[in-house]
């Protein structure tokens, strides 16, 4: 994670990359097409465009100083990405940071990769929301990714997974986090009932637990409630514990 990396060392690495690009790198393999107008509507406070670097950089004749400024901007944009400030808050997010650099230097490969990484992060968030049955949230993430204008194939695959999930009949049982932590008797009874329900309808399921150990405990209680009968399911990691049951 970038938060654990020494800033001076990181900036030096970026300087080497960009100074090499000044010597004559070929154009990047993708065409950056992000713009204020193409950014998707979102539920959070997405930004309306970052400050351009063209003004201050165009007044600096020393190429080393210009590249040092770009390196600092790349560092800040990457920090925002690692902090999941992808397109918000205004004035302090990864998208606007990378876009500002690309507005001045369209072939900057580090910034181009940063834009691609933002799209990938949104598709990952969409897949996680889909697994939890939060389909509206998943759709919102994919809309934001699509508005950036790159990695369209990856977005299309994520949309297909979302549509397949929407068409699947599913029950979602939300589990109380505090009751899970204390492993209360009430939680054990609830899990036992869910296990019996799954066995009776011969369904498959997904346990969304906060840790692998917690997921294994949930499965153990469910299986004990059906006398050790085999239950067909899997365990995933999520911040909100639940059990998803796919109706056959």
C-alpha positions in Angstrom: 0.0 0.0 0.0 1.2 3.5 -0.9 0.5 4.8 2.6 3.4 2.7 3.8 5.8 3.9 1.1 8.3 6.7 1.8 7.1 9.7 -0.2 10.6 10.8 -1.3 11.5 7.3 -2.7 8.2 7.1 -4.5 8.6 10.5 -6.1 12.0 9.6 -7.3 10.7 6.4 -9.0 8.0 8.5 -10.7 10.6 11.0 -11.8 12.7 8.3 -13.5 9.5 7.0 -15.3 8.5 10.4 -16.6 12.0 11.6 -17.5 12.3 8.4 -19.6 8.9 9.2 -21.2 10.3 12.6 -22.2 13.0 10.9 -24.1 10.5 9.4 -26.5 8.0 6.9 -25.3 5.4 5.7 -27.8 1.8 6.7 -27.4 -0.2 4.7 -24.8 -2.3 1.8 -26.0 -5.6 3.3 -24.9 -7.1 6.6 -25.7 -8.1 8.7 -22.7 -11.7 9.9 -23.2 -12.7 11.1 -19.8 -14.3 14.6 -19.5 -16.6 16.5 -17.2 -19.6 15.7 -19.4 -18.9 12.0 -19.7 -18.7 11.4 -15.9 -21.7 9.4 -14.7 -24.3 10.6 -12.3 -23.7 9.2 -8.8 -25.1 9.3 -5.3 -22.1 10.7 -3.7 -20.5 14.2 -4.2 -18.6 13.4 -7.4 -16.4 16.2 -8.6 -17.0 18.5 -11.5 -13.5 18.6 -12.8 -10.0 19.1 -11.4 -7.7 22.0 -11.7 -5.6 22.0 -14.8 -1.8 21.9 -14.5 -1.4 23.6 -17.9 -1.4 27.1 -16.4 1.4 26.7 -13.8 3.5 24.2 -15.9 3.4 26.3 -19.0 5.1 29.1 -17.2 8.0 26.9 -16.1 10.8 26.5 -18.6 13.0 24.1 -16.6 12.0 20.6 -17.7 13.3 19.0 -14.5 11.1 21.3 -12.4 8.1 20.6 -14.6 8.6 16.9 -14.2 9.0 17.2 -10.4 5.6 19.0 -10.3 4.0 16.2 -12.3 5.6 13.6 -10.0 4.1 15.3 -7.0 0.7 15.3 -8.6 0.9 11.7 -9.6 1.8 10.8 -6.0 -1.2 12.7 -4.6 -3.5 11.1 -7.2 -2.3 7.6 -6.3 -2.8 8.3 -2.6 -6.4 9.3 -3.3 -6.8 6.0 -5.2 -5.5 3.9 -2.4 -7.8 5.8 0.0 -10.8 4.9 -2.3 -11.3 8.6 -3.1 -12.0 7.6 -6.7 -14.2 10.4 -8.0 -15.0 12.3 -4.8 -14.7 14.5 -2.7 -14.4 17.5 -4.9 -10.9 18.7 -5.3 -9.3 15.7 -3.6 -9.9 12.6 -5.7 -7.9 10.2 -7.9 -9.9 10.8 -11.1 -9.4 14.5 -11.2 -5.7 14.2 -10.2 -4.9 11.8 -13.1 -7.1 13.8 -15.5 -5.3 17.1 -14.7 -2.0 15.4 -15.7 -3.5 13.9 -18.9 -4.9 17.3 -19.9 -1.4 18.6 -20.0 0.5 15.4 -21.0 -2.0 13.0 -22.7 0.6 10.2 -23.2 1.6 10.0 -19.5 1.5 6.2 -19.0 1.4 6.4 -15.1 -1.7 8.6 -15.2 -3.3 6.4 -18.0 -2.8 3.4 -15.8 -4.3 5.2 -12.9 -7.4 5.9 -14.9 -7.6 2.2 -15.8 -7.2 1.2 -12.2 -10.1 3.4 -11.2 -12.4 1.6 -13.6 -11.2 -1.7 -12.3 -11.8 -0.7 -8.7 -15.4 0.4 -9.6 -16.0 -3.0 -11.2 -14.7 -4.8 -8.1 -17.0 -2.7 -5.9 -19.9 -3.5 -8.3 -19.2 -7.3 -8.0 -19.0 -7.1 -4.2 -22.4 -5.2 -4.2 -23.9 -7.8 -6.6 -22.8 -10.7 -4.3 -24.6 -8.9 -1.4 -27.8 -8.4 -3.5 -27.3 -4.6 -3.5 -28.1 -4.3 -7.2 -28.8 -0.6 -7.3 -25.4 0.1 -5.7 -23.7 -2.2 -8.2 -25.4 -0.4 -11.1 -24.3 3.0 -9.8 -20.6 1.8 -9.6 -20.8 0.5 -13.1 -22.3 3.8 -14.4 -19.4 5.7 -12.9 -16.9 3.3 -14.5 -18.6 3.6 -17.9 -18.5 7.3 -17.8 -14.7 7.3 -17.7 -14.5 5.8 -21.1 -11.9 3.0 -20.8 -11.8 -0.8 -20.1 -15.3 -1.1 -21.7 -14.9 -4.9 -22.0 -14.3 -5.3 -18.2 -17.4 -3.2 -17.5 -19.5 -5.2 -20.0 -18.6 -8.4 -18.2 -19.5 -6.9 -14.8 -22.9 -5.8 -16.2 -23.5 -9.3 -17.4 -22.8 -10.7 -14.0 -25.2 -8.1 -12.5 -28.0 -9.0 -14.9 -27.6 -12.7 -14.2 -27.8 -12.0 -10.5 -31.0 -9.9 -11.0 -32.6 -12.8 -12.9 -31.7 -15.3 -10.2 -34.3 -16.0 -7.5 -32.6 -15.3 -4.2 -33.3 -15.0 -0.5 -31.0 -12.8 1.6 -30.8 -13.3 5.4 -29.1 -10.3 7.1 -27.2 -11.3 10.2 -26.8 -9.1 13.2 -23.1 -8.3 13.6 -23.2 -8.0 17.4 -25.1 -11.3 17.9 -22.5 -12.9 15.6 -19.6 -11.5 17.6 -21.1 -12.7 20.9 -22.3 -16.0 19.3 -25.5 -15.6 21.1 -28.1 -18.4 21.5 -30.5 -16.3 19.4 -28.1 -16.2 16.6 -27.4 -20.0 16.8 -31.2 -20.6 16.6 -31.5 -18.3 13.6 -28.7 -20.0 11.8 -30.2 -23.4 12.6 -33.5 -22.3 11.0 -31.7 -21.1 7.9 -29.8 -24.3 7.6 -33.0 -26.4 7.8 -34.6 -24.1 5.2 -31.7 -24.6 2.8 -31.8 -28.4 3.3 -35.6 -28.6 2.7 -35.5 -26.7 -0.6 -32.1 -28.2 -1.6 -30.7 -24.8 -2.3 -27.1 -23.5 -2.7 -26.0 -20.6 -0.6 -23.2 -18.0 0.0 -22.2 -17.0 3.5 -20.9 -13.4 3.6 -18.8 -13.2 6.8 -16.4 -10.6 8.1 -13.7 -13.2 8.6 -13.0 -16.7 7.3 -13.2 -17.9 10.9 -16.6 -16.3 11.4 -17.8 -17.9 8.1 -16.7 -21.3 9.2 -18.5 -21.0 12.5 -21.7 -20.0 10.7 -21.5 -23.0 8.4 -20.8 -25.3 11.4 -23.9 -24.2 13.3 -26.1 -24.5 10.2 -24.8 -28.0 9.5 -25.2 -29.1 13.1 -28.8 -28.0 12.9 -29.5 -30.5 10.1 -27.8 -33.4 11.8 -24.5 -33.1 9.9 -26.2 -33.3 6.5 -24.1 -31.9 3.6 -25.1 -28.3 2.7 -23.9 -26.9 -0.6 -22.5 -23.5 -0.2 -19.5 -21.2 -0.1 -17.9 -18.5 2.1 -17.1 -15.0 1.1 -15.7 -12.0 3.0 -17.9 -8.9 3.4 -18.2 -6.1 5.8 -22.0 -6.8 6.3 -22.6 -10.4 7.3 -25.5 -12.2 5.6 -26.5 -15.5 3.9 -27.6 -15.5 0.3 -29.8 -18.5 -0.7 -30.3 -19.2 -4.4 -33.7 -20.7 -4.9 -33.6 -23.7 -7.2 
